[in-house]
Amino acid sequence: MADKLDYVEFPSTDREATSSFFEAAFGWGRISYGPVYDALSDAGIDGGVDGSEGRVAATMAVVQTDDLDAAEARVIAAGGVITRAQYDFPGGRRFHFREPGGNELAVYISRE
């Protein structure tokens, strides 16, 4: 499958508290990528806690693709609005968009 739901990001005003909560409540592990982002482990789906200034306001589903430019073109053609242009991040490259019903999602391609 070329495009699949692969990741979920939780925005947080206190990354440490959110990551610690998930660890205590559910036993999920974490991999810290600095002072504003933790990846989650053992949660059943890959995910992360985003404490950055520019984080989205709600939990965000992330779609993995094998062709980022083609996925972006399909999103726009289907009525999606790009909310953050393509950018590099430690795991690859991604963009954010809002679908017609208002949900913000991201699409990424892995560096692997």
Backbone as a printed PyTorch tensor [residue, N CA C, xyz], in Angstrom:
tensor([[[  0.8530,  -1.1760,   0.0000],
         [  0.0000,   0.0000,   0.0000],
         [  0.8970,   1.2360,   0.0000]],

        [[  0.6370,   2.1500,  -0.8990],
         [  1.4620,   3.3460,  -1.0420],
         [  1.2450,   4.3600,   0.0800]],

        [[  0.0320,   4.5220,   0.5510],
         [ -0.2710,   5.5100,   1.5890],
         [ -0.9750,   4.7970,   2.7320]],

        [[ -0.3920,   4.8880,   3.9370],
         [ -1.0050,   4.2090,   5.0760],
         [ -0.8950,   5.0500,   6.3360]],

        [[ -1.9280,   4.9720,   7.1640],
         [ -1.9000,   5.6240,   8.4600],
         [ -0.8070,   4.9450,   9.2680]],

        [[  0.1470,   5.7300,   9.7610],
         [  1.3660,   5.1380,  10.2890],
         [  1.7870,   5.6860,  11.6480]],

        [[  1.2740,   6.8450,  12.0510],
         [  1.8470,   7.5500,  13.2010],
         [  0.7970,   8.4880,  13.7670]],

        [[  0.8710,   8.7680,  15.0440],
         [ -0.0220,   9.7470,  15.6520],
         [  0.8170,  10.6580,  16.5530]],

        [[  0.5880,  11.9700,  16.4400],
         [  1.3110,  12.9320,  17.2660],
         [  0.3630,  13.6080,  18.2420]],

        [[  0.8180,  13.7020,  19.4720],
         [  0.0560,  14.3690,  20.5220],
         [  0.7170,  15.7030,  20.8360]],

        [[  0.0180,  16.8270,  20.6280],
         [  0.5850,  18.1150,  21.0090],
         [  0.5740,  18.2290,  22.5310]],

        [[  1.5300,  18.9580,  23.0730],
         [  1.5940,  19.0880,  24.5340],
         [  2.2170,  20.4200,  24.9260]],

        [[  1.6430,  21.0510,  25.9200],
         [  2.2480,  22.2570,  26.4860],
         [  3.3370,  21.8770,  27.4880]],

        [[  3.4170,  20.5790,  27.8490],
         [  4.4370,  20.0770,  28.7660],
         [  4.8350,  18.6750,  28.3140]],

        [[  5.7740,  18.6130,  27.3700],
         [  6.1900,  17.3430,  26.7830],
         [  6.5980,  16.3220,  27.8380]],

        [[  7.3650,  16.7380,  28.8070],
         [  7.8240,  15.8260,  29.8630],
         [  6.6450,  15.2330,  30.6280]],

        [[  5.6860,  16.0570,  31.0090],
         [  4.5250,  15.5650,  31.7660],
         [  3.6830,  14.6110,  30.9200]],

        [[  3.4850,  14.9470,  29.6420],
         [  2.6820,  14.0760,  28.7770],
         [  3.3690,  12.7400,  28.5660]],

        [[  4.6610,  12.7530,  28.2540],
         [  5.3910,  11.5050,  28.0480],
         [  5.4280,  10.6690,  29.3220]],

        [[  5.6230,  11.3200,  30.4510],
         [  5.6260,  10.5990,  31.7360],
         [  4.2580,  10.0040,  32.0420]],

        [[  3.1920,  10.7330,  31.7200],
         [  1.8380,  10.2190,  31.9080],
         [  1.6280,   8.9430,  31.0990]],

        [[  1.9550,   8.9810,  29.8010],
         [  1.7660,   7.8000,  28.9550],
         [  2.5910,   6.6160,  29.4690]],

        [[  3.7790,   6.8950,  29.9690],
         [  4.6300,   5.8400,  30.5120],
         [  4.0000,   5.2270,  31.7640]],

        [[  3.5330,   6.0790,  32.6840],
         [  2.9460,   5.5900,  33.9380],
         [  1.5870,   4.9250,  33.7230]],

        [[  0.7620,   5.5000,  32.8830],
         [ -0.5920,   4.9890,  32.7000],
         [ -0.6440,   3.7390,  31.8250]],

        [[  0.1890,   3.6870,  30.7820],
         [  0.0740,   2.6160,  29.7940],
         [  1.3410,   1.8060,  29.5770]],

        [[  2.4460,   2.2140,  30.1980],
         [  3.7000,   1.4880,  30.0320],
         [  4.4170,   1.7690,  28.7260]],

        [[  4.0100,   2.8460,  28.0280],
         [  4.6670,   3.1840,  26.7720],
         [  6.0410,   3.7710,  27.0540]],

        [[  7.0020,   3.3970,  26.2460],
         [  8.3420,   3.9440,  26.3700],
         [  8.4730,   5.2320,  25.5840]],

        [[  9.6520,   5.8230,  25.6750],
         [  9.9000,   7.0540,  24.9130],
         [ 11.3360,   7.1050,  24.4380]],

        [[ 11.5090,   7.7670,  23.3250],
         [ 12.8220,   8.0430,  22.7690],
         [ 12.8710,   9.5570,  22.5990]],

        [[ 13.7350,  10.2040,  23.3490],
         [ 13.7920,  11.6630,  23.3240],
         [ 14.6140,  12.1490,  22.1360]],

        [[ 14.0590,  13.1220,  21.4220],
         [ 14.7620,  13.7750,  20.3230],
         [ 15.0190,  15.2330,  20.6830]],

        [[ 15.3680,  15.4780,  21.9120],
         [ 15.6710,  16.8230,  22.3500],
         [ 14.5980,  17.3700,  23.2730]],

        [[ 14.6350,  18.6630,  23.5390],
         [ 13.7670,  19.2500,  24.5530],
         [ 12.3080,  19.4260,  24.1510]],

        [[ 11.9520,  19.2300,  22.8730],
         [ 10.5680,  19.4760,  22.4660],
         [  9.8630,  18.2770,  21.8500]],

        [[ 10.5690,  17.1320,  21.6670],
         [  9.9050,  16.0060,  20.9900],
         [ 10.3560,  14.6690,  21.5590]],

        [[  9.3840,  13.8230,  21.8690],
         [  9.6400,  12.4420,  22.2620],
         [  8.8710,  11.5230,  21.3260]],

        [[  9.5200,  10.4780,  20.8400],
         [  8.8140,   9.4220,  20.1260],
         [  8.2950,   8.4400,  21.1710]],

        [[  7.1650,   7.8250,  20.8810],
         [  6.5950,   6.8150,  21.7640],
         [  6.9890,   5.4300,  21.2700]],

        [[  7.1700,   4.4980,  22.1920],
         [  7.4460,   3.1150,  21.8030],
         [  6.4840,   2.1930,  22.5480]],

        [[  6.2470,   1.0300,  21.9590],
         [  5.3720,   0.0070,  22.5550],
         [  3.9410,   0.4910,  22.7610]],

        [[  3.4580,   1.3970,  21.8950],
         [  2.1040,   1.9450,  22.0320],
         [  1.1040,   1.2910,  21.0730]],

        [[  1.5430,   0.3380,  20.2630],
         [  0.6470,  -0.3060,  19.3150],
         [  0.6670,   0.3420,  17.9460]],

        [[  0.9790,   1.6180,  17.8930],
         [  1.2140,   2.3690,  16.6610],
         [  2.3180,   3.3580,  17.0020]],

        [[  3.1560,   3.6640,  16.0430],
         [  4.2010,   4.6400,  16.3100],
         [  3.5630,   5.9940,  16.5990]],

        [[  4.1990,   6.7730,  17.4440],
         [  3.6660,   8.0750,  17.7950],
         [  4.6990,   8.9390,  18.4680]],

        [[  4.2840,  10.1580,  18.7770],
         [  5.1840,  11.0830,  19.4290],
         [  4.4400,  12.1470,  20.2000]],

        [[  5.1930,  12.8480,  21.0360],
         [  4.6840,  13.9640,  21.8300],
         [  5.4440,  15.2000,  21.3820]],

        [[  4.7080,  16.1840,  20.8690],
         [  5.2970,  17.3900,  20.2950],
         [  5.0770,  18.5740,  21.2170]],

        [[  6.1540,  19.0850,  21.7820],
         [  6.0750,  20.2400,  22.6550],
         [  6.6240,  21.4990,  22.0200]],

        [[  6.7890,  21.5060,  20.7000],
         [  7.3940,  22.6560,  20.0250],
         [  6.4290,  23.8380,  19.9620]],

        [[  6.9770,  25.0140,  19.7540],
         [  6.1700,  26.2310,  19.6330],
         [  5.1830,  26.1360,  18.4750]],

        [[  5.5820,  25.5320,  17.3550],
         [  4.7430,  25.4890,  16.1680],
         [  3.8580,  24.2590,  16.0620]],

        [[  3.6650,  23.5450,  17.1460],
         [  2.8770,  22.3030,  17.1040],
         [  1.4290,  22.5790,  16.7050]],

        [[  0.7880,  21.5400,  16.1640],
         [ -0.6310,  21.6740,  15.8400],
         [ -1.4310,  21.6620,  17.1380]],

        [[ -2.6780,  22.0960,  17.0750],
         [ -3.4830,  22.2580,  18.2860],
         [ -4.1720,  20.9780,  18.7450]],

        [[ -4.2790,  19.9790,  17.8730],
         [ -5.0110,  18.7580,  18.2040],
         [ -4.1720,  17.5480,  17.8310]],

        [[ -4.5460,  16.3910,  18.3590],
         [ -3.8720,  15.1610,  17.9940],
         [ -3.9200,  15.0110,  16.4780]],

        [[ -2.7950,  14.6030,  15.8920],
         [ -2.6870,  14.5730,  14.4380],
         [ -2.2640,  13.1920,  13.9540]],

        [[ -3.0510,  12.6430,  13.0380],
         [ -2.6880,  11.4030,  12.3720],
         [ -1.6660,  11.7130,  11.2870]],

        [[ -0.7460,  10.7730,  11.0650],
         [  0.3140,  10.9600,  10.0820],
         [  0.2910,   9.7810,   9.1120]],

        [[  0.3040,  10.0920,   7.8230],
         [  0.2490,   9.0970,   6.7570],
         [  1.6450,   8.9340,   6.1670]],

        [[  2.0770,   7.6920,   5.9990],
         [  3.3450,   7.4250,   5.3210],
         [  3.0780,   7.1850,   3.8380]],

        [[  3.9370,   7.7200,   2.9860],
         [  3.7900,   7.5470,   1.5410],
         [  5.1270,   7.1480,   0.9450]],

        [[  5.1060,   6.7040,  -0.2950],
         [  6.3580,   6.3970,  -0.9920],
         [  6.6910,   7.4520,  -2.0410]],

        [[  5.8260,   8.4800,  -2.1910],
         [  6.0680,   9.5780,  -3.1270],
         [  5.4120,  10.8380,  -2.5690]],

        [[  6.2000,  11.6640,  -1.9030],
         [  5.6630,  12.8290,  -1.2000],
         [  5.0460,  13.8500,  -2.1510]],

        [[  5.6930,  14.1110,  -3.2610],
         [  5.1620,  15.0990,  -4.2100],
         [  3.8260,  14.6390,  -4.7960]],

        [[  3.7320,  13.3620,  -5.1400],
         [  2.4760,  12.8390,  -5.6900],
         [  1.3760,  12.8620,  -4.6350]],

        [[  1.7160,  12.5320,  -3.3930],
         [  0.7140,  12.5720,  -2.3200],
         [  0.2130,  13.9930,  -2.1100]],

        [[  1.1170,  14.9610,  -2.1490],
         [  0.7140,  16.3590,  -1.9890],
         [ -0.2290,  16.7750,  -3.1230]],

        [[  0.0840,  16.3820,  -4.3300],
         [ -0.7790,  16.7200,  -5.4720],
         [ -2.1650,  16.0930,  -5.3050]],

        [[ -2.2300,  14.8500,  -4.8240],
         [ -3.5240,  14.1920,  -4.6110],
         [ -4.3120,  14.8780,  -3.5080]],

        [[ -3.6410,  15.2940,  -2.4330],
         [ -4.3010,  15.9970,  -1.3310],
         [ -4.9360,  17.2900,  -1.8520]],

        [[ -4.1860,  18.0530,  -2.6140],
         [ -4.7000,  19.3220,  -3.1480],
         [ -5.8530,  19.0670,  -4.1120]],

        [[ -5.7010,  18.0830,  -5.0000],
         [ -6.7480,  17.7720,  -5.9750],
         [ -8.0420,  17.3220,  -5.3040]],

        [[ -7.9120,  16.6890,  -4.1250],
         [ -9.0920,  16.2010,  -3.4020],
         [ -9.7310,  17.2820,  -2.5300]],

        [[ -9.1580,  18.4770,  -2.5060],
         [ -9.7380,  19.5730,  -1.7350],
         [ -9.0260,  19.8870,  -0.4410]],

        [[ -7.8810,  19.2410,  -0.1910],
         [ -7.1060,  19.5510,   1.0060],
         [ -6.3730,  20.8680,   0.8560]],

        [[ -6.0860,  21.5090,   1.9840],
         [ -5.3640,  22.7820,   2.0040],
         [ -4.0570,  22.5670,   2.7550]],

        [[ -2.9540,  22.8820,   2.1090],
         [ -1.6370,  22.7280,   2.7370],
         [ -1.5180,  23.7650,   3.8580]],

        [[ -1.1990,  23.2870,   5.0650],
         [ -1.0430,  24.1880,   6.2120],
         [  0.4180,  24.3730,   6.5980]],

        [[  1.2820,  23.4760,   6.1470],
         [  2.7250,  23.6080,   6.3520],
         [  3.4130,  22.9490,   5.1670]],

        [[  4.1730,  23.7260,   4.4320],
         [  4.8600,  23.2330,   3.2360],
         [  5.8460,  22.1280,   3.6000]],

        [[  6.2650,  21.3830,   2.5970],
         [  7.2160,  20.2890,   2.8230],
         [  8.4480,  20.7930,   3.5640]],

        [[  8.8960,  19.9910,   4.5350],
         [ 10.0990,  20.3240,   5.2960],
         [ 10.7810,  19.0410,   5.7470]],

        [[ 12.0690,  19.1460,   6.0320],
         [ 12.8370,  18.0140,   6.5310],
         [ 12.6720,  17.8940,   8.0350]],

        [[ 12.6650,  16.6660,   8.5300],
         [ 12.6830,  16.3890,   9.9650],
         [ 13.6060,  15.1870,  10.1450]],

        [[ 13.9790,  14.8150,  11.3740],
         [ 14.9790,  13.7600,  11.5460],
         [ 14.6610,  12.4320,  10.8490]],

        [[ 13.3760,  12.0950,  10.6710],
         [ 13.0380,  10.8180,  10.0500],
         [ 12.8010,  10.8770,   8.5560]],

        [[ 12.7700,  12.0640,   7.9630],
         [ 12.4960,  12.1520,   6.5330],
         [ 12.0450,  13.5340,   6.1150]],

        [[ 10.9890,  13.5790,   5.3320],
         [ 10.4320,  14.8400,   4.8420],
         [  8.9160,  14.7390,   4.9180]],

        [[  8.2320,  15.8590,   5.2200],
         [  6.7750,  15.8230,   5.3720],
         [  6.1330,  17.1560,   5.0710]],

        [[  4.7910,  17.1370,   4.9790],
         [  3.9900,  18.3480,   4.8960],
         [  2.7310,  18.1270,   5.7240]],

        [[  2.0540,  19.2230,   6.0900],
         [  0.7900,  19.1600,   6.8290],
         [ -0.3140,  19.6920,   5.9330]],

        [[ -1.5280,  19.1990,   6.1540],
         [ -2.6840,  19.6930,   5.4110],
         [ -3.9410,  19.5880,   6.2570]],

        [[ -4.9570,  20.3270,   5.8530],
         [ -6.2720,  20.2560,   6.4900],
         [ -7.2370,  19.6990,   5.4580]],

        [[ -7.9700,  18.6500,   5.8270],
         [ -8.9670,  18.0780,   4.9230],
         [-10.2400,  18.9060,   5.0110]],

        [[-11.1770,  18.7640,   4.0590],
         [-12.3490,  19.6400,   4.0140],
         [-13.1870,  19.6800,   5.2950]],

        [[-13.1570,  18.6410,   6.1130],
         [-13.9140,  18.6350,   7.3600],
         [-13.2050,  19.3020,   8.5150]],

        [[-11.9510,  19.7310,   8.3070],
         [-11.2470,  20.4970,   9.3170],
         [-10.1250,  19.7910,  10.0500]],

        [[ -9.9490,  18.4750,   9.8530],
         [ -8.8770,  17.7620,  10.5430],
         [ -7.5320,  18.0470,   9.8940]],

        [[ -6.5250,  18.3010,  10.7280],
         [ -5.1800,  18.4790,  10.2140],
         [ -4.4330,  17.1570,  10.2990]],

        [[ -3.7500,  16.8120,   9.2210],
         [ -2.9640,  15.5920,   9.1360],
         [ -1.6040,  15.9340,   8.5590]],

        [[ -0.6920,  14.9780,   8.6010],
         [  0.6060,  15.1310,   7.9560],
         [  0.8260,  13.9300,   7.0520]],

        [[  1.6520,  14.1220,   6.0340],
         [  2.0910,  13.0400,   5.1590],
         [  3.6140,  13.0950,   5.1380]],

        [[  4.2590,  11.9310,   5.2570],
         [  5.7120,  11.9170,   5.2520],
         [  6.2770,  10.7770,   4.4130]],

        [[  7.5280,  10.9700,   4.0320],
         [  8.3020,   9.9230,   3.3870],
         [  9.5330,   9.7120,   4.2480]],

        [[  9.8440,   8.4690,   4.4980],
         [ 10.9630,   8.1080,   5.3630],
         [ 12.2900,   8.2440,   4.6300]],

        [[ 13.3290,   8.5500,   5.3750],
         [ 14.6810,   8.6090,   4.8190],
         [ 15.2390,   7.2170,   4.5550]],

        [[ 14.6830,   6.2110,   5.1550],
         [ 15.2120,   4.8390,   5.0470],
         [ 15.1250,   4.2980,   3.6620]]])
